[in-house]
Amino acid sequence: MGRDIPGDAVLCDVLTGYLGSGKTTLLNRYLRGSEASGTAVIVNEIGAIGVDHLILGEVSDNVVLLDSGCLCCSLTGSLRETLLDLYLQAERINISLKKVVIETTGLAEPLPILHALIGDRMLKERFALRCVIVTVDGQQALEQLANRKETARQVAVADVLVITKADLASPTTLEALKVALSAINGCAAQIDSSSPGAVNEAFDTSLENHNFIRQTLQIGQGPYLERSHRVSLGGQPIGAESFWISEPTTWPGIAAWWNLLVTHYGKNLLRCKGLLSLADQPSIVLLQGVGTYLHKPEMLGAWPGGDDRARLTVIGEGLDRQWLASSLRALRLVEPGLLPTTLAELDQLGT
């Protein structure tokens, strides 16, 4: 069940989270383990993660080798330049890179980083985005979600949510936090950082581990799943809308629907994930979008977990469930090149 990416592409994990949420602690624990061998880490400042005693030698002015076999690099220019330089340095010292972990600042908006990995032709030839890991402070996150929009946007784009300091939070607070996180992004796996094996689980995000694949959503009435979650932050609410798709879709339909979605929501669109069946092929399509960028769809040979129901989840700001439900008709379009930008245009196509 592998991803449809170049065989020698280096997988990238993006590690983000609000200030003080425990990103550096989680990363430090990962770097100390044998699993980090063959991994490169890009951080804002090498000294800040406290690994000086683990450094075996200097590869270049900006890259050091740790005793775990991990390359550690500080971000001095653009992410593009840093990634390409890291790739060349690894080749020069004959290290086969398996993965890159990119740590962002606590106030960083993750979408530009994800867009760079998905949209840059030269990066796509060498790297492939695998997972967004977000650390969440078990004590402070409820307040941060209510008052800091960047926290909610980080949660919204996550594949994995690592809840830190969970042992310091009350059971009531922790349960309320889990509910709030699910309301923003029910597709993301939630991991307690204090549980055994939490670090390995966070960085071992294979397709089967994603909640989106393994979760069982409650069936609603009609052709689409009645599922809607959101959190209001004073402006437009951030949340997720999930649907069952009852009819087979087409490649032209996927292109048409994505164009319609991006045109309507623009920068308010944060993530999209879907498992779809094709009308003319036996394969299952794993659809993933980040912001306004759509990953190259991945073809799966079988339904994960044996659940053969097609589904879509859209995460963003100010989502209108009724509009989204109406837009799904575009998935049935069979003629290539039809790219409606409004529901009125979609109506004219006779869907």
Steps between C-alpha positions, in 0.01 A plus 500: 500500500783740414477862398517592133831689522846456343668193645805695618308800636581601858190514720446822696328550834413854606510551879314805626308619804441815700772659715585286802297201384796261512625476139865519601457244779329255265766552233782457753351167617476385139860595419630292789348180364632257241193567283650838408775336296476612139288797600587865447354769724460865404466734799519875549808471719700182572604622844139545607423126496782410740683236297853639519617193693359273227695662216753270336636748249435795274390419145495863384459846649132431547471121539617273784490120539360358825606169653158354416584532130271800463595816313403825673480824306401855594276702270711792378333587169187385325363154570559413135870589518543320832335178378700489177827569683419231755430253220839574339688483831348159578606371159850640548560308825317191371201512737178361357227732618176327596315794646520872576331657802439874465438684827320834473482791742208511743332786316559358152217458254562145372329534162789681321736218599255237379443693176877513439529123534202435277533777241874535430602282204861448609401414857230259380765306306693435822256533790142400579284635781396213727360640821426814704564446872363765738582520870217620725546619860268292717475777759480812284359394164131560579574865573732523200237353268254762621735796467777412255388438144840360400453217751172395343644524148793279603258244643288520184783391269633222728520131421617423854428698818743435786347612831784602732489557877190280511611364837485856642149575375182403684291220346220750433733740318658219302166360388375846400820554301461172312143594410614843379781350291260253341260785425767676297665195346344163564726340238816544706630230733533615863802377697583555868869590511542333841377161379754223425621515142341839438804645320533208260125502439504871420774462240381164369197634317433235241179521302328240718567706813300800388170542681346602167564154365421294807225695671139385468273799447139490610267455205247777442190514286502531121792468258738714707623453854349751742814605684600856580754632755625851558657734755424873499794733552326835489516517121403228257484160672766240418371150463443189291217372285492128414292320240435149379506490118243256366585511128823412315707801398707580191838664438335795319258522791779519758668781301170685466411469868844612618488805273156587634615455861816709463322777311232527768713479817848611394733556795228388744544143375750321726489123440302248301517121522299240321469136401312472171401218267536557125220424257724339238783350708521247784754709691423723797626858497650661809449873456693754708502876469697760696369853472434557131743227388387149417749214547542262212223247579621169642362171368418231753440139406241437772283690745697562821353315793249324280259796509401555136303820546632805313541810714626858497599738779558872443667714769500878489362832618139600449393175336140478378378141520209553262728657239751215535230235466378666179854525364551123523286457188805613303671168582267331250609708199645284222608753238862620543567870524173604665605727789198672655579785738152538655209275586297683237753396234488146637122502466533599134707185439199288595644321803 
